[in-house]
Amino acid sequence: MSGTRVAVVSGGSRGLGRVLVERLLAEGWRVATFSRKPNGFTEATARERPEDFLWESVDLHDTPALRQFVKTVKERFGSLGLLVNNAGVLHQELFATIAPRRIDDLLAANLTAPVHLTQACVRLMMRDGGSVVNISSINAVRGYRGVGVYAAAKAGLEGFGRALARELGPVGIRVNTVTPGFFDSELTSDVTDRNREKIQHRTPLGRLGTAEEIADAVLFLASPQARFITGQSLVIDGGITC
């Protein structure tokens, strides 16, 4: 793809976000990421790669902080070639009982925050082009109990990506979505052994995915090999939705 090799990854301190940060750094990207709190990974990486890595404390619900973070990225690295909207919040609860405040929080974290972050980032990409990869969920395409609000937000994120692909293609910005199925992460750490067995049984490939496999798809969509791909949702789920 055109543009500089500077990437923003939201929620890059752990899980899939951490894997993406590590993989991008290994491939020669400079990477900026944020989370609410630092941890051993962000602190060690900042010490070891001060020229290539930026971490800041940002809450997804704080829109001004999100936009200020992108300004800091511009000051630090000068430009931007990739945004991965990875950060999100999953909460499972029956829709009839979920509190209104929780509904607002889930929509803000999983849809509103990525929209604001994307707007700030694409303004940096419009000169040289770039790529946006949204991380969705199979909850956006297949119904499951207890995740109605989360599913609504992720479905909105997918629609947002398709519309942006149409709008931003003429200025050289590609927008795609990776839609993971069940994979080992902190979001699925509360899945009971019994439910894990059920998921594996229903999955044609017979297992959960890994963060590395999801990262493979993200890095492909960000690469020159995907330079004619935009507006697409790539489902990585071992076949559970087929």
N, C-alpha and C positions, 0 to 999 in steps of 0.2 A: 504494500500500500504506500501511497505518498505520505508525506508528513514526517515529523521527527519521531524518534523512538522514545517518547516520554509517555508513561501510562498513569492513569488514575484508577485505583481499585478501591471501591468502598468496602469497608469492613474487612481490612486485610490483616488483622492481627491473629486470626485463628481460622481453623477449618478450611473450606475451599478458598477463601480470600488469602489466607497465608500461603497455600500451595501456589496460587496464581502469582503472588508477589515473588516467591522464591523462583518460580519458573521464568518469569519475565526478567528478573535480575540476571539469571543464568544465561538468558538469551541476549543480554546486552542492552536491555531497556533500563532507563531510569524510571523509578516508580515512586509515586506519592500515594499514600493511603491514610485512612483515619479509622478510628474506633473510639468508643467512649473512654476506655482506659488503656494505658500501655501495659505491656506484659514483657516477659523475658525475650520473646522473639523480636518485638519492635525495638526494644532497647539495645539488644545485641546487634541487630542489623544497622541501626542508626550509628553505632560506634564503628562497626566494621566497614560500612559503605556510605560514609557521610556525603560523598559527591553524587551518589546515585540514588539515595533513599531518603524520603521525607515522610515522617509520621506526625500527625497532630490529633489532639483530642477533639472530636466533634460528635455531637448527638444528632441522629437522623431527624429528630423533631425540631431542630433549631435551624430554620431556613437561612437566616443571616449568616450563621456560622458555616453552613455548607458553601455559600457563595464566597465568603471570605477565604475559605480553604482553597478554592480555585484561584483566587487572586494571589494567594501565597505560592501556589504551584507556578503561576506565570512569572512571579518575581524570582523564584528559585531556579526554574528550568527554562523559562522563556517561551515555551510553546507546548503543544499537546498533540499526541497522535492516537491515543486509545483511552477510552473510558469503559470500565467494566462495572456495571451496576450490580454488585454482588450482595451488599448488605441487605438484610431483611430480618423480620421478626415473625416467628410462627407461634400461634397460640391456638390450642384445640379446645373447643367448648361448644355445646349445642347452641344454635343460633337463638332459640327462644329465651335463653337465660343469660346470654353474654351482656355485660354492662355497656351502656352507650359510650362511656369513656374508653373502654377497651376497643370498641369498634373504631372510634376516631383514631386511636393510637396505631392500630393495625393498618388502617388506610394511609395514615401519614407516613409511617415507616416504609411500607411496601410499595406505595404508588406516588404519593406527593413528593417525598424526598428524592426519589430517582428523577422525577420530572424536573425539579428545581436544579438538581446537580447536573443533569444533562444539558439544560439550557445554558448554564454557566460554562460548561466544558465545550459545547459545540461552537460557542463564540470564539474560543481559542483555536478551534480546528478549521475555521472557515477559510483561512488563507492558504493552508497547505493540504487540506483534506485530512481524513482520519477514519476511525472506526469506533462505533459504539456497540457493545455487547451487553444485552440485558440478561440477567439470570432470573428465569421464571420458575415454574414448577408444573408437574403434571396435574396438580390440582386445578390449573387453569383450563385444562382440556378434558378432565374426567372428574366426575363428582365423587366426593368422599364426605362422610359425616364429620361434623364438628369443625370444619375449616371453611365455612361459607364466606366469611369476610376476607380471609387470607386468599381464597380462590378468586374472589372478585377483584382484589388488588392485583393479583398476578395476571389475570385475564386482561385487566386494564393496561398493565405494563406491556403485554404482547401487542395489543391494539395500538398503543402509543408508538411502539417500535415500527410497526408497519406504516403508520402515517408519516413518521419522521423519515423513513427510508425514501418515500416518495418526495418529500419536501427537500431533503438535504442531498439527495443523489446528485443534482446538478452542480453542487459545489464540492463534490468529491468526498462526501462523508457517507460511509456505509453504516447501516443500522440493522443488527440481527439479534436474535434471541436464542439462548440455549435453555431448553426446557428439561431439567433433570427429573428422573424418577427417584426412587428411593436409593440413597447412597449413604454410606457410613459418614456421619457428620454429627456435630453437636445438635443440629435440629432433629436428628432421628435417634439421639442417644436415649430418649425416654421410651422408645418402642420396646414393648415387652418381648421376651424370647418367643412366646407363642405367636404374637402378631408378626414378628420377624420371619418365623417359619411359614406363616400364611403368605406373606409377601413373596418370599422366595419360591414357594410352590406355584404362585400365580404368574411368576415371571418366566417367560420362555427360556431365558438363559440360566435360570435356576439360582440366582444370587442377587445381592444388592450390588450396586455400583461402588466405585471409589471416587474420592475427590480428584485423584490424578486423572481418571477417565473423563470427568467433567471438564477439568482444566485442558485436556487435550483438545476438546471441541472448541473451547473458548479461544485457545491459541491458534487453532486452525482458522477460525473466522476472522481473527485479527491479522492473519498472515497474508502475504502476497498471493498465496495459492487460492485464496478466497476473494480475489479482487473483483470478480464479477458476480458476487453473491451479496444481495442486500434485500431487506424486507422479509427475511425468512425466519422460521422458528425450527430449530433443530432439536428434536426430542431424543434424549439420551436416557433410556429407561429399561434396557434389556428386553424390550418387547411387551412390557406389562399393559400398555395401552393399545396394542394392536388387535 
